Amino acid sequence: MSSSPINYLFPPDQIHNLPTWRFVLHFMVTPQFDQAMLLHAIERLKAADWSIVVFPFGFESLALNKNGRMVSVPVEVPEDRRHRADSLAQYESDIWKIIGNMVGPGFGDIYYEAIDWREDADGKSENADQAERPFHSLQHETTKRWAVFEDNGTSAWLYITEPDTPKPVADCFVYNCRPPEAELPATTDRKSPPPITAKFASSSACRADVSQDRIQLVWATSGNAAAVLLDNIPIAFIAVGEKHGHSRAIAVDGPYGRSWSEARFAEAFR
C-alpha cells in the first residue's frame, strides 16, 4: 500500500471519508538516539490520558525498525468513537499529545501515514521508503509556532501555524514536482495544495529530484519567520503576520505567494 503523509493540514472532509481511522506515526531518529530515549518516551505515552485514540499493538511493541531509521507508532480511532461530534478535534489533540511525548533528544522528523495495517501486515512500516516524499516540521522554542514543509508528490508547500496549535495561518508555494502547465491538469486533486501554473512560475519552479535529506527547515532566532533550505540555500520563507510567503519558484505574485526578495529575507532573518 502506498504511503500518504497525513498531518494536521489534512483536509477534514477527506479524513472523514477514510474507510478507517488507522494511522501510523513515523518518528525518524537522529544519530543521538539510543534505546533509553525510546524507553523514556514509552513511559510517557503510558502515563498520558487519551481522549479517542487507542494503541492496538500496545506500547511494548514500539521499537526501532530493522533498518535503524525510525520508530513507528500505529494508532486507531475505533469506529464508534470516530462518530462523535468532536472526533476530529479529539483526534488532533491526541496526535499532538503523542508527538509531545515522543519528540525530544534522539528523534527528528515526523511522518503521518493513513494505512489500514489490518489489511497490510507490512503497513506497520518496516520499510523506511514508505515516507516517500520529503516532509519536515519544526517548532520554535519561544513562539511555539510550527513550521511545516510538505511535498505531496505534485507540489511542495511551506506553512506556519498559530502559537502552539495545529492551525495554519500562512502558506507559500515552494516547488512543483513536474514542469508547470498553462492550467491546472484536470486530474488535480482540488482538495490538496495545487501545483503552480506557468503564469506564476519562475524558471526554477520545477524540482523533480528532491529527497528528504536535501531539505531543511529553519526559524529566525526571533521566531518571526521560517524558511525552507534546499542544499543549504533558502528557497522559500514566510514572515509571521503575512498571509503568503516568498519563493524562488514564483515569478509573479498571486495566490501561490510572492516572488523572492533578498532584501525581505535579510530583514526577516537579521
PADONU-886296 format. One record per residue (C-alpha): x, y, z; residue in three letters. Coordinates in steps of 0.5 Angstrom, whole numbers, plus 500, padded with zeros to 3 digits. Layout:
N
XYZALA...
% end
This chain:
270
500500500MET503507498SER504512504SER500518504SER503523509PRO498526514ILE499532518ASN494537521TYR494540514LEU490534512PHE483537510PRO478535515PRO473533509ASP478528507GLN479525514ILE472523515HIS472520508ASN477515510LEU475508511PRO478507518THR482512522TRP488508523ARG495511522PHE502510523VAL506516526LEU514515524HIS519518528PHE526519525MET531518529VAL538522530THR545520531PRO544522538GLN538516539PHE539511544ASP535505547GLN534509554ALA531515550MET525511547LEU524507554LEU523514557HIS518516551ALA514510552ILE514511560GLU511518558ARG506515553LEU504510558LYS502516563ALA498520559ALA491520558ASP488519551TRP481522549SER480518543ILE486514540VAL488507542VAL495504541PHE492497538PRO499493539PHE501496546GLY507501548PHE511495549GLU511493541SER515500540LEU522499537ALA527502532LEU525499526ASN530494522LYS534499518ASN535503524GLY532510522ARG525510525MET520509531VAL513507528SER507508533VAL501505530PRO494508533VAL487507531GLU481511533VAL475506534PRO469506529GLU464508535ASP469514537ARG470517530ARG463518530HIS463523536ARG461530534ALA468533537ASP472527534SER477531529LEU479535535ALA480530540GLN484526534TYR488532533GLU489533541SER491526542ASP496526536ILE500532538TRP500529545LYS504523542ILE508528539ILE510532545GLY511525549ASN516522543MET519528541VAL526530544GLY533528544PRO534523539GLY528524535PHE528528529GLY522529523ASP515526523ILE511523518TYR504521519TYR501515514GLU494513513ALA494506513ILE490500514ASP495496518TRP490490519ARG490489511GLU497490510ASP501487515ALA508490513ASP504497514GLY507498521LYS513500517SER519496517GLU520500510ASN523507511ALA522508504ASP514509506GLN516516507ALA517517500GLU516525500ARG520530504PRO516532510PHE519537516HIS516540522SER520545527LEU517548533GLN520555535HIS522554542GLU520561544THR514563540THR511555540LYS509556533ARG510550528TRP514551521ALA512545516VAL514543510PHE510538506GLU512535499ASP506531497ASN509529490GLY505534486THR508540489SER511543496ALA509548501TRP511551507LEU506553513TYR507556519ILE502556525THR499560531GLU503559537PRO502552540ASP497550536THR496546529PRO492551526LYS496554520PRO496562519VAL500563513ALA503559507ASP508559501CYS509555495PHE516552495VAL516548488TYR513543483ASN515536482CYS514537475ARG514542470PRO509548470PRO503547466GLU499553463ALA493551467GLU492546473LEU491539470PRO484536470ALA487531475THR489536480THR486534487ASP482540489ARG483539496LYS490539496SER495544495PRO496546488PRO502546483PRO504552481ILE502554474THR506557468ALA503564469LYS506565476PHE512560476ALA520562475SER525558472SER527555478SER519552480ALA520545478CYS525541482ARG524533481ALA529530485ASP529533492VAL530528497SER529528505GLN536530507ASP537536502ARG531540505ILE532543512GLN527548516LEU530554520VAL527559524TRP529566525ALA532567532THR527572534SER521567531GLY518572527ASN520568520ALA521561518ALA525559512ALA526552507VAL533551505LEU535546499LEU542544499ASP543549505ASN540555500ILE534559502PRO529558497ILE522560501ALA520564507PHE514566511ILE515572516ALA510572521VAL504577520GLY504576513GLU499571509LYS503569504HIS511568504GLY516569498HIS519564494SER525563489ARG520559485ALA515565484ILE516570478ALA509573479VAL506575486ASP499572487GLY495566490PRO502562491TYR505567495GLY510573493ARG517573489SER523572492TRP526578496SER533578498GLU532585502ALA526582505ARG529575507PHE535579510ALA530583514GLU526577517ALA533573519PHE537579521ARG
% end
